[in-house]
Amino acid sequence: MKNFALLGAAGYIAPRHFKAIKETNNLLIAALDKFDSVGVLDSYFPNADFFTEFERFDRHIEKLKRNHTKLDYVSICTPNYLHDSHIRMALRRGADAICEKPLVLNPWNVDALMDIEKESGQKINTILQLRLHPSIIALKNKVMSASKKEKYDIDLTYITSRGKWYDISWKGDESKSGGIATNIGVHFYDMLSWIFGEVQENVVHLRAKDKSSGYLEFKNARVRWFLSINEHDLPSHIKEKGQRTYRSITIDNEELEFSSGFTDLHTKSYEHILKGEGFGMEEAQKSIQIVHDIRNTSITKKGNLHPFCNK
């Protein structure tokens, strides 16, 4: 049984980590969040020590270390801009880090963390759960075994409606979240680069607070992508059903079905990490570079636009 601490206990994604820690038969001994609405802990680890101030949390972790209670892992579910410093804290305390995506916001942060990882002897793991999804694994195997000489033509569309709260929260602040493409798209870019190879071109056609669109060309694929949190972008047939999320990936006009199979992916991620098979800094690098370039590339209306962007 390994000892875990978790940062960001009141956030949306934290319960998936609680569940993963419990289902892998490990123990959460300490948790932190500046918000105290963490009753969900009662369903998983009611005896975990809880803190609302980082300084007191950090002091508690130091006391555990001096009392010879080993902290094995720190799970990081905090806002994106805090990941870098919280990873460093985990490594300083002699623990491996398990960090939600995006691991960091900028490519140079990866280089610095690689040095600290080497100096500390600890491991930095990131959650790239789409790489563990059965449909995505099947697609990668299909692409690797195919004799296709032409590049695949892909349309990626992801619309996940968000209310007015989003813009007020840290997620609506690009300096903290990285913007739409980073916050809701980074795992898709990781999946695409994992399957289709190196990025050869990165073009941005639209970049706004609530949506973004562009064109990515990989070694083996041409990808038109559109991401949005605006419910008005939903297709009419989705609105008629009363649904607020639309996720579609077509490959050579054939729909990739991966609407289910997400519920256990964090537990699978933890199982891999505990076996020493987690995704590390090297695996995260490509997608971090992609989203950094999307944030900093000049916008153009030339090229292969996504159909939703044309609207």
Beta strands, then each sheet from edge to edge (+ up, - down):
strand 1: 3-7
strand 2: 27-32
strand 3: 49-51
strand 4: 73-76
strand 5: 96-99
strand 6: 124-126
strand 7: 152-160
strand 8: 199-207
strand 9: 211-218
strand 10: 221-228
strand 11: 245-251
strand 12: 254-255
sheet 1: 3+ 2+ 1+ 4+ 5+ 6+
sheet 2: 8+ 9- 10+ 7+ 11- 12+
end
